[in-house]
Amino acid sequence: MARFTFRLPDIGEGIAEAEIVAWHVKVGDRVEEDMAVADMMTDKATVEMESPVSGTVVELAGEVGDQVAIGAALIVVETDGEVAEAPEAAPVSEEVEEQIEAETPGVEEAQSVRPRTGSGAVEAPSFSSAAAKEEEQPFDKLRANGNGDTVSHRPVLASPAVRQRAKDLGVDLAQVKAEGDRIRHADLDAFLRYGSAQGYHAPRASRAREDEAIKVIGMRRRIAENMAASKRAIPHFTYVDEIDVTALEEMRADLNANRGARPKLTMLPFVIAAICRTLPDFPMLNARYDDEAGVVTRHGRVHMGMATQTDAGLMVPVIRDAQDMNVWQLAGEITRLAEAARTGKAKVEELSGSTITITSLGPLGGIATTPVINKPEVAIIGPNKIVERPVFAGDDIVRAKLMNLSISCDHRVVDGWDAASYVQALRKLLETPVLLFAD
């Protein structure tokens, strides 16, 4: 027998630690070589860890939600034969070393959260004998009557189960007549049947649910941290304008009716195409701001982040070089990336590197939104729900399809005039959609 310590390897993103988001094994389980043992989350993606050896799990690094430093023990496996110890993790930079030292808990703290690895059962706490006897003893307590006077109840004998049932029903056992030496369920049933004649009404069953404490881990914790950092560090402002998309919706319907084998077009590919067409004239929006270095990088290519709702939470897959795609290519890429994100199959490189982000609730929509910027970007655009309303066309009133478009910007980099001017440029393209197909 030999013990093999599987240390968390360097996942290759320059990180100092990763979070445990799921264990696929527990202490005492048999594992085989290349079997999945844990899911670890970095800032970019969730990575599945596989055991390099076969054997029995004797120790785990921590609980779901705990952070494990690169190079630290993840699991310990007792193997059937002699196995070489895992090699030491590749050396990391001095900066990462300092981060590991600053964020890794000390020995005493780690021991306080380390799960037990022994096979012995944990002894359940026992009730004190005095408390147990108290349930079986008669009681004679004082309580106020309707006139505010204090009256004494007669001694009541009942089992704990009967007492709990009476408590749930709001029944004072002192009012229940016992047929024997103590109150039983049958006595309580009789009181419930005939007590209404004396003015007693059983309370209605509560529709309230029990409180539920949910640990914030994994993707939900990453979202919380990123959103808090964005709102804390970036002075947001949001500009909203109304756009008439009647002509665009007619064009979209015609294109879908004649699309053949091409993907079905939603509103999103048209909005992204319009964004890509207008950004060259507004380079301050397609940018990233390194506030520590005090440098704004204006990007020549449009790597469009696409906020996508998944079961695990909000993810932002990236459409690379969106400026080179037509609306059908954009539609295909939107579908592919959204499906990859929702099924957990998106690659690390597909979840990073965006230069500007679009967020849409689709048919759920809303009148207007105030999107939170995807830090370190400086702008995020949110098309809202399309509604049909009457509008004036000269002296006539016509039906029109209208959509509010929201844009949130980093006021350190983008001025309000720039944001408003940009939305007007978008508006021109979306209200005259044929321009999207012009050279």
LOSE-629991 format. One line per 4 residues: number of its first residue (from 0); their letters; for each residue x, y, z of C-alpha. Coordinates in pm, whole numbers. Layout:
BEGIN
NUM) A) X,Y,Z; ... $
END
This chain:
BEGIN
0) MARF) 0,0,0; 115,354,-73; -37,697,-49; -45,925,-350 $
4) TFRL) -105,1297,-309; -268,1454,-613; -178,1824,-611; -380,2088,-791 $
8) PDIG) -190,2150,-1117; -129,2485,-1282; -435,2519,-1506; -248,2762,-1725 $
12) EGIA) -431,3090,-1665; -176,3252,-1436; -397,3197,-1133; -292,3140,-774 $
16) EAEI) -587,2927,-665; -911,2767,-779; -1245,2707,-609; -1397,2366,-542 $
20) VAWH) -1742,2373,-703; -1819,1999,-695; -1678,1676,-556; -1741,1359,-759 $
24) VKVG) -1594,1137,-486; -1593,1117,-108; -1359,967,148; -1370,589,119 $
28) DRVE) -1468,582,-249; -1277,374,-499; -1133,576,-790; -982,460,-1113 $
32) EDMA) -713,625,-1320; -850,917,-1532; -1174,919,-1330; -1321,1264,-1259 $
36) VADM) -1279,1357,-893; -1361,1728,-872; -1471,2036,-1063; -1250,2341,-1001 $
40) MTDK) -1348,2693,-1104; -1108,2966,-1203; -1197,3321,-1303; -1254,3200,-1658 $
44) ATVE) -1409,2853,-1656; -1477,2530,-1470; -1213,2259,-1516; -1266,1890,-1441 $
48) MESP) -986,1727,-1241; -908,1359,-1308; -725,1119,-1080; -386,1010,-1217 $
52) VSGT) -394,685,-1017; -633,412,-900; -707,346,-536; -917,453,-238 $
56) VVEL) -976,816,-143; -849,880,210; -846,1259,223; -1005,1555,45 $
60) AGEV) -878,1912,40; -1192,2081,167; -1558,2145,111; -1745,2284,-188 $
64) GDQV) -1676,2658,-197; -1325,2634,-50; -1024,2773,-237; -724,2547,-311 $
68) AIGA) -387,2697,-397; -201,2581,-707; 38,2305,-598; -157,2225,-280 $
72) ALIV) -296,1877,-211; -638,1822,-371; -696,1456,-279; -493,1177,-121 $
76) VETD) -540,827,-265; -428,501,-106; -308,287,-395; -278,-89,-424 $
80) GEVA) 93,-78,-504; 392,153,-497; 325,473,-688; 565,758,-740 $
84) EAPE) 463,1075,-561; 317,1348,-783; 581,1587,-909; 601,1928,-756 $
88) AAPV) 396,2194,-932; 580,2411,-1180; 731,2720,-1022; 512,3026,-1029 $
92) SEEV) 600,3390,-1046; 693,3591,-739; 369,3786,-774; 161,3468,-769 $
96) EEQI) 364,3334,-475; 278,3648,-278; -89,3609,-368; -89,3245,-258 $
100) EAET) 75,3339,73; -174,3621,131; -486,3419,46; -402,3072,178 $
104) PGVE) -538,3010,532; -300,2925,812; -267,2579,963; -511,2639,1248 $
108) EAQS) -770,2792,1016; -732,2512,761; -773,2247,1030; -1092,2412,1146 $
112) VRPR) -1257,2356,806; -1085,2034,698; -1337,1747,663; -1287,1436,874 $
116) TGSG) -1135,1143,695; -1187,871,953; -1459,608,934; -1600,667,1281 $
120) AVEA) -1949,811,1306; -2001,1146,1468; -2182,1110,1796; -2511,1302,1793 $
124) PSFS) -2570,1544,2080; -2796,1405,2349; -3073,1584,2534; -3020,1638,2902 $
128) SAAA) -3203,1400,3130; -3371,1693,3301; -3512,1817,2969; -3632,1466,2880 $
132) KEEE) -3805,1423,3212; -3967,1762,3182; -4168,1642,2880; -4317,1360,3087 $
136) QPFD) -4400,1569,3394; -4727,1751,3448; -4703,2126,3440; -4901,2395,3610 $
140) KLRA) -4828,2726,3446; -4979,3069,3490; -5133,3260,3202; -5357,3561,3158 $
144) NGNG) -5727,3517,3085; -5931,3746,2864; -5977,3996,3149; -5606,4028,3209 $
148) DTVS) -5623,3826,3534; -5372,3549,3598; -5529,3203,3628; -5375,2865,3702 $
152) HRPV) -5412,2574,3462; -5463,2226,3593; -5178,1978,3556; -5163,1828,3206 $
156) LASP) -5004,1496,3110; -4932,1430,2743; -4665,1271,2529; -4419,1492,2336 $
160) AVRQ) -4590,1399,2008; -4932,1510,2136; -4781,1831,2274; -4618,1912,1939 $
164) RAKD) -4940,1842,1749; -5138,2063,1987; -4878,2338,1946; -4900,2319,1566 $
168) LGVD) -5280,2344,1588; -5275,2629,1837; -5463,2421,2099; -5419,2479,2474 $
172) LAQV) -5400,2127,2620; -5547,2254,2946; -5877,2289,2758; -5872,1927,2633 $
176) KAEG) -6052,1663,2835; -5860,1339,2885; -6043,1004,2898; -5759,843,3090 $
180) DRIR) -5460,946,3295; -5314,1158,3013; -5419,1336,2696; -5387,1121,2388 $
184) HADL) -5435,1184,2017; -5794,1054,2038; -5871,1316,2303; -5724,1586,2083 $
188) DAFL) -5931,1458,1787; -6247,1478,1995; -6167,1833,2098; -6112,1932,1736 $
192) RYGS) -6446,1776,1635; -6656,1938,1905; -6447,2237,2009; -6584,2456,1729 $
196) AQGY) -6917,2463,1905; -6744,2647,2190; -6587,2902,1956; -6259,2725,1879 $
200) HAPR) -6140,2747,1517; -5838,2552,1401; -5585,2782,1231; -5542,2754,856 $
204) ASRA) -5235,2576,731; -4960,2826,666; -4841,2870,310; -4505,2994,431 $
208) REDE) -4196,2790,344; -3898,2729,560; -3603,2964,525; -3326,2822,309 $
212) AIKV) -2960,2911,347; -2768,2865,21; -2392,2893,14; -2273,3134,-256 $
216) IGMR) -2016,2931,-448; -1891,2862,-797; -2035,3068,-1081; -2272,3256,-850 $
220) RRIA) -1978,3374,-639; -1779,3475,-947; -2076,3679,-1073; -2118,3844,-733 $
224) ENMA) -1750,3935,-714; -1734,4065,-1072; -2052,4274,-1044; -1944,4421,-710 $
228) ASKR) -1600,4508,-853; -1759,4669,-1157; -2003,4887,-963; -1742,4972,-700 $
232) AIPH) -1467,5072,-942; -1655,5211,-1242; -1864,5530,-1237; -2154,5412,-1455 $
236) FTYV) -2397,5624,-1648; -2679,5492,-1867; -2836,5650,-2175; -3163,5519,-2325 $
240) DEID) -3324,5611,-2656; -3625,5487,-2851; -3577,5330,-3194; -3843,5256,-3456 $
244) VTAL) -3768,4901,-3575; -4078,4860,-3794; -3876,4840,-4118; -3615,4616,-3955 $
248) EEMR) -3879,4370,-3834; -4032,4356,-4183; -3690,4288,-4334; -3617,4022,-4072 $
252) ADLN) -3947,3845,-4149; -3872,3849,-4525; -3519,3714,-4473; -3642,3436,-4247 $
256) ANRG) -3911,3338,-4496; -3642,3289,-4762; -3349,3174,-4550; -3328,2819,-4684 $
260) ARPK) -3071,2624,-4480; -2936,2935,-4310; -3006,2997,-3938; -3317,3183,-3828 $
264) LTML) -3256,3550,-3762; -3349,3717,-3434; -3308,4087,-3362; -2967,4030,-3200 $
268) PFVI) -2757,3969,-3516; -2884,4295,-3668; -2801,4494,-3354; -2451,4340,-3339 $
272) AAIC) -2396,4413,-3710; -2500,4775,-3652; -2267,4800,-3350; -1974,4674,-3558 $
276) RTLP) -2054,4917,-3840; -2060,5221,-3611; -1773,5150,-3369; -1491,5266,-3604 $
280) DFPM) -1627,5621,-3568; -1649,5585,-3188; -1328,5400,-3089; -1354,5512,-2725 $
284) LNAR) -1643,5263,-2679; -1466,4954,-2811; -1200,4974,-2542; -1062,4840,-2216 $
288) YDDE) -943,5053,-1928; -654,4941,-1708; -719,5174,-1414; -408,5060,-1226 $
292) AGVV) -177,5146,-1516; -391,5441,-1625; -406,5313,-1985; -705,5289,-2220 $
296) TRHG) -660,5040,-2504; -881,5110,-2805; -933,4789,-3001; -940,4771,-3379 $
300) RVHM) -1132,4443,-3379; -1473,4380,-3225; -1476,4080,-2994; -1840,4091,-2891 $
304) GMAT) -1921,3963,-2542; -2268,3810,-2530; -2428,3794,-2185; -2596,3453,-2164 $
308) QTDA) -2816,3317,-1887; -2737,2957,-1785; -2846,2728,-1503; -2517,2807,-1330 $
312) GLMV) -2562,3184,-1369; -2464,3457,-1613; -2179,3378,-1854; -2028,3592,-2131 $
316) PVIR) -1911,3389,-2433; -1728,3593,-2698; -1794,3627,-3071; -1444,3675,-3214 $
320) DAQD) -1397,3925,-3499; -1767,4003,-3516; -1686,4291,-3753; -1611,4040,-4031 $
324) MNVW) -1942,3848,-4006; -2275,3899,-4183; -2608,3861,-4002; -2642,3489,-4082 $
328) QLAG) -2289,3413,-3961; -2360,3612,-3646; -2686,3420,-3591; -2503,3088,-3622 $
332) EITR) -2229,3194,-3382; -2481,3330,-3130; -2664,2996,-3128; -2344,2791,-3103 $
336) LAEA) -2190,2991,-2820; -2514,3016,-2622; -2559,2639,-2639; -2195,2578,-2538 $
340) ARTG) -2233,2809,-2239; -2560,2652,-2123; -2426,2297,-2149; -2092,2382,-1986 $
344) KAKV) -1896,2301,-2302; -1765,2650,-2374; -1387,2660,-2398; -1176,2892,-2183 $
348) EELS) -1078,3103,-2484; -1448,3142,-2572; -1521,3300,-2233; -1260,3576,-2227 $
352) GSTI) -1116,3862,-2428; -1432,4058,-2513; -1391,4425,-2602; -1757,4532,-2570 $
356) TITS) -2064,4342,-2449; -2428,4314,-2550; -2697,4196,-2311; -3055,4112,-2406 $
360) LGPL) -3343,3950,-2221; -3503,3855,-2553; -3886,3826,-2551; -3886,3877,-2172 $
364) GGIA) -3742,4219,-2238; -3834,4526,-2038; -3907,4891,-2101; -3552,4995,-2019 $
368) TTPV) -3247,4846,-1850; -2934,4985,-1683; -2676,4715,-1766; -2363,4669,-1551 $
372) INKP) -2037,4704,-1742; -1831,4390,-1797; -1507,4513,-1633; -1251,4612,-1771 $
376) EVAI) -1458,4709,-2074; -1601,5061,-2089; -1943,5005,-2249; -2230,4756,-2256 $
380) IGPN) -2534,4776,-2484; -2881,4641,-2404; -3165,4620,-2658; -3500,4603,-2480 $
384) KIVE) -3843,4461,-2560; -4015,4554,-2887; -4363,4700,-2834; -4624,4806,-3087 $
388) RPVF) -4770,5155,-3038; -4945,5425,-3241; -4716,5706,-3357; -4763,6020,-3561 $
392) AGDD) -4646,6013,-3923; -4709,6368,-4032; -5081,6422,-3980; -5154,6048,-3973 $
396) IVRA) -5139,5799,-3687; -4977,5468,-3782; -4878,5144,-3609; -4508,5121,-3529 $
400) KLMN) -4279,4872,-3359; -4060,5053,-3108; -3763,4938,-2903; -3568,5120,-2635 $
404) LSIS) -3191,5078,-2658; -2981,5118,-2341; -2609,5182,-2317; -2407,5197,-1995 $
408) CDHR) -2063,5357,-2010; -1759,5417,-1793; -1772,5792,-1733; -1395,5802,-1679 $
412) VVDG) -1346,5715,-2045; -1672,5796,-2226; -1856,6128,-2210; -2234,6153,-2219 $
416) WDAA) -2221,6333,-2555; -2020,6045,-2705; -2268,5784,-2579; -2570,5978,-2707 $
420) SYVQ) -2403,6040,-3045; -2318,5672,-3076; -2676,5561,-3007; -2798,5807,-3271 $
424) ALRK) -2560,5643,-3522; -2698,5301,-3424; -3050,5437,-3455; -2988,5549,-3813 $
428) LLET) -2876,5200,-3920; -3151,5015,-3735; -3427,5242,-3864; -3290,5214,-4222 $
432) PVLL) -3177,4849,-4215; -3088,4831,-4584; -2775,5029,-4490; -2654,4723,-4295 $
436) FAD) -2610,4542,-4629; -2446,4830,-4813; -2070,4835,-4868 $
END
